[in-house]
Amino acid sequence: MKLQPLNRLRTVLTVLRLRLRGDRPGRRFFVHSGLPRIEGRGRIAIAERVNWSCHGAPVAVEVGPGALLEIGDNCRIGPRCVLADTNHHPVHGGQSVRVAPVKLGRNVWLGRGVIVMPGVSIGNHAVIAAGSVVFCDVLSREVWRGKPAASVMPVPHQQSSGRVRQWN
């Protein structure tokens, strides 16, 4: 896929920023229409062919110290998404800040404005609808939506002809 000159520049700037943090994005990582907001000192592992779309508002990535955010191959992350592996402050006095890893499997699609909370693991080929807030783990090949997000239906498998089966 050929990137437009501004998107190429945004991608290069984001890759340089990630490398300065000590992270290594995979091949064919690219950023569209804006720069993502990256906060925190945790590690970010980005696999190959990952697309961050920042149309209108940036993707926000928040990784606490000692935490890990993993993004699998072929993931698509829409604008205004927030991937947070920390709650930034204790809820009750005397508690410590909660830090828990966030993992996106292969071929995950996060629609516009999805918020993924600390400790969530999203399985391969999952789809999260726009505006959803994900508090718990998502199994592979499921479509989730809502606040809080809940399973709606399975993601259909492709037949050998390349056509997608009808929804069950």
Short mmCIF file of the C-alpha atoms (twelve columns), coordinates in Angstrom:
data_MODEL
# 
_entry.id   MODEL 
# 
loop_
_atom_site.group_PDB 
_atom_site.id 
_atom_site.type_symbol 
_atom_site.label_atom_id 
_atom_site.label_alt_id 
_atom_site.label_comp_id 
_atom_site.label_asym_id 
_atom_site.label_seq_id 
_atom_site.Cartn_x 
_atom_site.Cartn_y 
_atom_site.Cartn_z 
_atom_site.pdbx_PDB_model_num 
ATOM 1   C CA . MET A 1   0.000   0.000   0.000  1 
ATOM 2   C CA . LYS A 2   1.403   3.392   -0.987 1 
ATOM 3   C CA . LEU A 3   1.217   6.018   1.736  1 
ATOM 4   C CA . GLN A 4   0.445   9.649   1.051  1 
ATOM 5   C CA . PRO A 5   3.418   11.937  1.804  1 
ATOM 6   C CA . LEU A 6   1.971   13.325  5.078  1 
ATOM 7   C CA . ASN A 7   0.987   9.854   6.281  1 
ATOM 8   C CA . ARG A 8   4.486   8.615   5.434  1 
ATOM 9   C CA . LEU A 9   5.946   11.473  7.515  1 
ATOM 10  C CA . ARG A 10  3.570   10.714  10.423 1 
ATOM 11  C CA . THR A 11  4.529   7.061   10.288 1 
ATOM 12  C CA . VAL A 12  8.262   7.848   10.278 1 
ATOM 13  C CA . LEU A 13  7.866   10.269  13.203 1 
ATOM 14  C CA . THR A 14  5.858   7.712   15.203 1 
ATOM 15  C CA . VAL A 15  8.360   4.923   14.477 1 
ATOM 16  C CA . LEU A 16  11.232  7.186   15.578 1 
ATOM 17  C CA . ARG A 17  9.368   8.107   18.751 1 
ATOM 18  C CA . LEU A 18  8.689   4.428   19.509 1 
ATOM 19  C CA . ARG A 19  12.335  3.513   18.902 1 
ATOM 20  C CA . LEU A 20  13.513  6.320   21.199 1 
ATOM 21  C CA . ARG A 21  11.329  4.716   23.889 1 
ATOM 22  C CA . GLY A 22  13.076  1.376   23.237 1 
ATOM 23  C CA . ASP A 23  10.111  -0.163  21.369 1 
ATOM 24  C CA . ARG A 24  10.322  -1.779  17.938 1 
ATOM 25  C CA . PRO A 25  7.252   -1.605  15.700 1 
ATOM 26  C CA . GLY A 26  6.928   -4.373  13.113 1 
ATOM 27  C CA . ARG A 27  7.225   -4.085  9.344  1 
ATOM 28  C CA . ARG A 28  4.514   -2.157  7.494  1 
ATOM 29  C CA . PHE A 29  3.318   -0.351  10.623 1 
ATOM 30  C CA . PHE A 30  1.620   2.866   9.544  1 
ATOM 31  C CA . VAL A 31  -0.220  5.869   10.915 1 
ATOM 32  C CA . HIS A 32  -2.989  7.766   9.107  1 
ATOM 33  C CA . SER A 33  -4.015  11.422  9.492  1 
ATOM 34  C CA . GLY A 34  -2.406  12.561  12.719 1 
ATOM 35  C CA . LEU A 35  0.063   11.516  15.369 1 
ATOM 36  C CA . PRO A 36  -0.832  9.107   18.179 1 
ATOM 37  C CA . ARG A 37  -0.529  10.166  21.819 1 
ATOM 38  C CA . ILE A 38  1.903   7.843   23.598 1 
ATOM 39  C CA . GLU A 39  2.256   8.207   27.381 1 
ATOM 40  C CA . GLY A 40  4.044   6.277   30.100 1 
ATOM 41  C CA . ARG A 41  7.229   4.269   30.413 1 
ATOM 42  C CA . GLY A 42  5.985   0.739   29.790 1 
ATOM 43  C CA . ARG A 43  6.854   -1.329  26.730 1 
ATOM 44  C CA . ILE A 44  4.837   -1.420  23.525 1 
ATOM 45  C CA . ALA A 45  5.209   -4.468  21.249 1 
ATOM 46  C CA . ILE A 46  3.739   -3.850  17.784 1 
ATOM 47  C CA . ALA A 47  3.683   -6.722  15.277 1 
ATOM 48  C CA . GLU A 48  3.594   -6.453  11.475 1 
ATOM 49  C CA . ARG A 49  1.026   -4.623  9.317  1 
ATOM 50  C CA . VAL A 50  -0.570  -2.640  12.147 1 
ATOM 51  C CA . ASN A 51  -2.617  0.444   11.204 1 
ATOM 52  C CA . TRP A 52  -3.318  3.328   13.610 1 
ATOM 53  C CA . SER A 53  -5.928  5.725   12.253 1 
ATOM 54  C CA . CYS A 54  -5.870  9.197   13.815 1 
ATOM 55  C CA . HIS A 55  -8.601  10.897  11.733 1 
ATOM 56  C CA . GLY A 56  -9.922  13.839  13.757 1 
ATOM 57  C CA . ALA A 57  -8.347  12.712  17.034 1 
ATOM 58  C CA . PRO A 58  -5.299  10.663  17.931 1 
ATOM 59  C CA . VAL A 59  -5.093  7.107   19.137 1 
ATOM 60  C CA . ALA A 60  -4.047  7.299   22.806 1 
ATOM 61  C CA . VAL A 61  -1.665  4.681   24.157 1 
ATOM 62  C CA . GLU A 62  -1.058  4.755   27.906 1 
ATOM 63  C CA . VAL A 63  1.483   2.282   29.317 1 
ATOM 64  C CA . GLY A 64  2.497   2.405   32.964 1 
ATOM 65  C CA . PRO A 65  6.010   1.676   34.262 1 
ATOM 66  C CA . GLY A 66  6.819   -2.025  34.024 1 
ATOM 67  C CA . ALA A 67  3.698   -2.743  31.944 1 
ATOM 68  C CA . LEU A 68  3.369   -4.186  28.454 1 
ATOM 69  C CA . LEU A 69  1.002   -3.427  25.585 1 
ATOM 70  C CA . GLU A 70  1.067   -6.088  22.842 1 
ATOM 71  C CA . ILE A 71  -0.533  -5.498  19.434 1 
ATOM 72  C CA . GLY A 72  -0.682  -8.506  17.059 1 
ATOM 73  C CA . ASP A 73  -0.288  -8.733  13.277 1 
ATOM 74  C CA . ASN A 74  -2.827  -7.022  10.987 1 
ATOM 75  C CA . CYS A 75  -4.569  -5.009  13.723 1 
ATOM 76  C CA . ARG A 76  -6.598  -1.934  12.791 1 
ATOM 77  C CA . ILE A 77  -7.046  0.680   15.492 1 
ATOM 78  C CA . GLY A 78  -9.542  3.455   14.780 1 
ATOM 79  C CA . PRO A 79  -9.364  7.127   15.744 1 
ATOM 80  C CA . ARG A 80  -9.983  8.216   19.340 1 
ATOM 81  C CA . CYS A 81  -9.197  4.735   20.675 1 
ATOM 82  C CA . VAL A 82  -7.575  4.510   24.095 1 
ATOM 83  C CA . LEU A 83  -5.418  1.530   25.054 1 
ATOM 84  C CA . ALA A 84  -4.649  1.881   28.765 1 
ATOM 85  C CA . ASP A 85  -2.795  -0.615  30.945 1 
ATOM 86  C CA . THR A 86  -2.977  1.517   34.080 1 
ATOM 87  C CA . ASN A 87  -5.628  3.396   36.042 1 
ATOM 88  C CA . HIS A 88  -3.055  6.171   36.764 1 
ATOM 89  C CA . HIS A 89  -4.013  6.558   40.426 1 
ATOM 90  C CA . PRO A 90  -5.322  4.437   43.292 1 
ATOM 91  C CA . VAL A 91  -9.079  4.250   43.690 1 
ATOM 92  C CA . HIS A 92  -8.904  4.068   47.499 1 
ATOM 93  C CA . GLY A 93  -6.356  5.522   49.893 1 
ATOM 94  C CA . GLY A 94  -3.513  3.157   50.694 1 
ATOM 95  C CA . GLN A 95  -3.851  1.188   47.444 1 
ATOM 96  C CA . SER A 96  -1.228  1.204   44.738 1 
ATOM 97  C CA . VAL A 97  -1.791  2.134   41.100 1 
ATOM 98  C CA . ARG A 98  -3.208  -0.812  39.131 1 
ATOM 99  C CA . VAL A 99  -1.009  -1.819  36.201 1 
ATOM 100 C CA . ALA A 100 -2.003  -4.802  34.046 1 
ATOM 101 C CA . PRO A 101 -0.898  -5.764  30.509 1 
ATOM 102 C CA . VAL A 102 -3.158  -5.270  27.497 1 
ATOM 103 C CA . LYS A 103 -2.954  -7.685  24.578 1 
ATOM 104 C CA . LEU A 104 -4.557  -7.497  21.134 1 
ATOM 105 C CA . GLY A 105 -4.381  -10.750 19.143 1 
ATOM 106 C CA . ARG A 106 -3.929  -11.048 15.386 1 
ATOM 107 C CA . ASN A 107 -6.318  -9.266  13.005 1 
ATOM 108 C CA . VAL A 108 -8.195  -7.331  15.702 1 
ATOM 109 C CA . TRP A 109 -10.319 -4.385  14.592 1 
ATOM 110 C CA . LEU A 110 -11.072 -1.594  17.070 1 
ATOM 111 C CA . GLY A 111 -13.703 0.847   15.806 1 
ATOM 112 C CA . ARG A 112 -13.695 4.588   16.458 1 
ATOM 113 C CA . GLY A 113 -13.504 5.598   20.125 1 
ATOM 114 C CA . VAL A 114 -12.999 2.141   21.660 1 
ATOM 115 C CA . ILE A 115 -11.519 2.156   25.171 1 
ATOM 116 C CA . VAL A 116 -9.574  -0.936  26.267 1 
ATOM 117 C CA . MET A 117 -9.065  -1.055  30.043 1 
ATOM 118 C CA . PRO A 118 -6.100  -2.507  31.996 1 
ATOM 119 C CA . GLY A 119 -5.678  -6.297  32.021 1 
ATOM 120 C CA . VAL A 120 -7.796  -6.954  28.922 1 
ATOM 121 C CA . SER A 121 -6.818  -9.552  26.327 1 
ATOM 122 C CA . ILE A 122 -8.615  -9.473  22.956 1 
ATOM 123 C CA . GLY A 123 -8.475  -12.707 20.936 1 
ATOM 124 C CA . ASN A 124 -7.563  -13.184 17.283 1 
ATOM 125 C CA . HIS A 125 -9.972  -11.937 14.584 1 
ATOM 126 C CA . ALA A 126 -12.156 -10.060 17.098 1 
ATOM 127 C CA . VAL A 127 -14.106 -6.911  16.231 1 
ATOM 128 C CA . ILE A 128 -14.944 -4.230  18.800 1 
ATOM 129 C CA . ALA A 129 -17.671 -1.798  17.684 1 
ATOM 130 C CA . ALA A 130 -17.214 1.979   17.802 1 
ATOM 131 C CA . GLY A 131 -17.593 3.610   21.196 1 
ATOM 132 C CA . SER A 132 -17.310 0.383   23.187 1 
ATOM 133 C CA . VAL A 133 -15.579 0.148   26.569 1 
ATOM 134 C CA . VAL A 134 -13.858 -3.218  27.040 1 
ATOM 135 C CA . PHE A 135 -13.456 -4.278  30.703 1 
ATOM 136 C CA . CYS A 136 -12.964 -8.035  30.315 1 
ATOM 137 C CA . ASP A 137 -11.271 -10.515 27.981 1 
ATOM 138 C CA . VAL A 138 -12.701 -11.008 24.478 1 
ATOM 139 C CA . LEU A 139 -12.549 -14.464 22.908 1 
ATOM 140 C CA . SER A 140 -11.290 -15.022 19.370 1 
ATOM 141 C CA . ARG A 141 -13.683 -14.463 16.460 1 
ATOM 142 C CA . GLU A 142 -16.282 -12.479 18.404 1 
ATOM 143 C CA . VAL A 143 -17.969 -9.133  17.758 1 
ATOM 144 C CA . TRP A 144 -18.414 -6.982  20.864 1 
ATOM 145 C CA . ARG A 145 -20.188 -3.667  21.406 1 
ATOM 146 C CA . GLY A 146 -21.527 -1.435  24.166 1 
ATOM 147 C CA . LYS A 147 -20.609 0.243   27.437 1 
ATOM 148 C CA . PRO A 148 -19.556 -2.058  28.994 1 
ATOM 149 C CA . ALA A 149 -18.839 -4.145  25.923 1 
ATOM 150 C CA . ALA A 150 -20.564 -7.518  25.564 1 
ATOM 151 C CA . SER A 151 -20.474 -10.243 22.916 1 
ATOM 152 C CA . VAL A 152 -22.979 -9.747  20.100 1 
ATOM 153 C CA . MET A 153 -22.195 -12.484 17.553 1 
ATOM 154 C CA . PRO A 154 -19.364 -14.593 16.195 1 
ATOM 155 C CA . VAL A 155 -17.193 -13.300 13.372 1 
ATOM 156 C CA . PRO A 156 -18.062 -15.384 10.274 1 
ATOM 157 C CA . HIS A 157 -15.416 -17.646 8.749  1 
ATOM 158 C CA . GLN A 158 -14.475 -17.264 5.092  1 
ATOM 159 C CA . GLN A 159 -15.314 -20.159 2.794  1 
ATOM 160 C CA . SER A 160 -12.787 -21.448 0.268  1 
ATOM 161 C CA . SER A 161 -14.482 -19.351 -2.456 1 
ATOM 162 C CA . GLY A 162 -13.439 -16.216 -0.552 1 
ATOM 163 C CA . ARG A 163 -17.021 -15.270 0.194  1 
ATOM 164 C CA . VAL A 164 -18.135 -14.724 3.748  1 
ATOM 165 C CA . ARG A 165 -20.854 -16.990 5.143  1 
ATOM 166 C CA . GLN A 166 -24.073 -15.443 6.329  1 
ATOM 167 C CA . TRP A 167 -24.363 -14.505 10.007 1 
ATOM 168 C CA . ASN A 168 -25.643 -17.323 12.170 1 
# 
